[in-house]
Amino acid sequence: MSKANTYSWFDEGVKHGWIERYEQEAVRFLQSEFGELSEAEVLSLVFVSLFNKAGHTALPLNLSPQEWAEWLDIPVEHRTNLPKTALTTDEIRQSKIISQSDQVPLLIEDGLLSFQKSRFHEKAILQKLGSLNSNVPAVSNRIEQKEWLDKLFEPSTSETDWQKTAAALSLVKKFLIVSGGPGTGKTTTVARILALHTKTSEKRLSIALAAPTGKAAGRMGEALNTELQKLGLPDDELEQLPREAKTVHRLLAGTEHRGLLPPAGKKLLPHDLIIIDEASMVDLNLMYRLISHIKESAVLILLGDKDQLASVEAGSVFADLCSKEKNAFSPETADALSGLGVDVTGFINEQSSLDDAIIYLTKSYRFHEKSGIGALAGAVKSGQTSSNELMELFESSDEIKSKRFNFSSEDLSKLAAEIAGRVKLAVDISEPHRLLAYWKRNSWLSVLRHGLTGSNRLNQLVEENLAGKRIVRPENGWYHGRPVIITQNDYNLGVFNGDLGVCLKGEDGNLTVYIETGSRLKQIHPNRLQHFETAYFLTVHKSQGSEFEHVNLLLPQTDTPILTRELLYTAITRARKTFTLYGNPELFSVAIQRKTVRFTGLEKMILGER
């Protein structure tokens, strides 16, 4: 029996399932390689892995194992046998599997413990972005660039035009981050950046558009095409621009080695300009893969919203990079912008070159000054709003409402009946675009996926209600009006994780599923779909990148660590017109104070550069 199995906390973790097969096998493997592991070493290995699964790339050594378990929301009764004090310096220094070199599995640096791979990826990302930043584009046509900037952007009267500033920055920086909330004009800005580079480049450019998910890529391509048409570009220039966006995975598909023998040299993406949308959803591993294949002469632009939810997988690269408080630029960058006719003299600050490459779009064109949704999103984002102030907000606007919901049998019956009524009305909709738009008009979002208040259980309750009342007669689970969401990319079918769809019965009586991927509807036989779920209820995570006319957010019965400021902000900003909160308003107030925390080495390194 291995030494690890003599630790009561380890046996407890295995018994109750929070120490999974991966951690068990990792302990066994390293014991076969390095000999018996001490308790400190087993603790380190197990919790670095568990923190990784929870989205962190590092383990904070100033906390005790009991505190680590608390961060992971391991039940109190299952963590009582864990040590109550943090690991000592001696325990770490004497370890066979922890080092400051690259010869062992775990690396200690800046008070954080990481897998070697994670810290290597973080350092490589910073190094590459710094390299791009230092590679200032050679310019011979500043006058022409300034002229086109002035043509593409309306003259600003009283306030700084951050969209124009972002476009100008793209001419003086090889790396640029543009962060802004919904309706702040990210797509408009990018369309003008594309036009600006196309018109002022001395050669024909190779341009790539990409996003982390198929849904986000489809929406990006569609929105950009609409904006580019408004600019009235001549056909020869439009032909230079990509008509659709790819997923980042597909963008990288031809660059990564899959054979037995190593390649003669690393394959680099051929593109001169690469624009990644919804970059807040890009995890550490995917960001590393991306920057590893970008040539030094290319321009990389990341778009996203730093206040939204981070990636599902480990890392919060976009949020870590966007850690400066507000728009500001070094004197050198301000000077370069001045040469393009952009005045930022009121925003000069001595700062790192990385901060110089980050710009925030702050003006919302979707939500007017008195918008209830805009005000609520701003209040949540600030994290400084009291429960009384929140209730005043809900009472002062017709756009936002708050209703009590206790998950009683009466509450659930009313909810199931309401959705059943909508399914009845869907029977008369025979056109797929109209049916999809019908479900997008009023969407229900949940915080959790599993458990009694999770989306899986709620969807099941609705379908049981529909079948029990004979409102639908399912054929192998399928029926007319059923909304679905794709849960995994399927390149054979051309549908992607997060794509929404509907099932329709044709005049011939056959059922067909129509999946919206980008601006197109894919027509698929139900039997061919493998990875999907019913979508009367979506988790907030699954809704990211989508928009609905009205959003209903259903809070869980009790507090949970996943209920954070970023999750609430993401849910609220999915709504274009109206928003209703269902649940306990006090729980909403508590969640606003809880900022998502991800322990990462990247954040520490960025702060160290300032």
Buried (B, 14 or more C-beta within 10 A) or exposed (E): EBBBBEBEBBBBBBEEEBBBEEBBEBBBEBBEEBEEBBBBBBBBBBBBBBBBEBBBBBBBBEBBBBBBBBBBEBEEEBBEBBBEEBBEEEBBEEBBBBBEEEEBBBBBBBEBBBBBBBBBBBBBBBEBBBBBBEBEEEBEEBEEBBBBBEEBBEEBEEEBBBBBBBBBBBBBBBBBBBBBBBBBBBBBBBBBBBBBBBBBEEEEBBBBBBBBBBBBBBBBBBBBBEBBEEBEBEEEBBEBBBEBBBBBBBBBEEBEEEEEEEEEEEBBBEBBBBBBBBBBBBBBBBBBBBBBBBEEEBBBBBBBBBBBBBBEBBBBBBBBBBBBEEBBBBEEBBEBBEBBBBEBEEBBBEBBBBBBBBBBBBBBEBBEEEBBBBBBBBBBBEBEBEEEEBBEBBEEBEBBBBEEBEBEEEBBEEBBEEBBEBBBEBEEBEEBEEBBBBBBEBBBBBBBBEEEBBBBBBBBBBBEBBBEEEBBEEBEEBBBBBBBBBBEBBEEBBBBBBBBBBBBBEEEEEBBBBBBBBEEBBEBEBEEBEEBBBBBBBBBBBBBBBBBEBBBBBBBBEBBBBBBBBBBBBBBBBBBEBBBBBBBBEBBBEBBEBEBBBBBBBBBBBEEEE
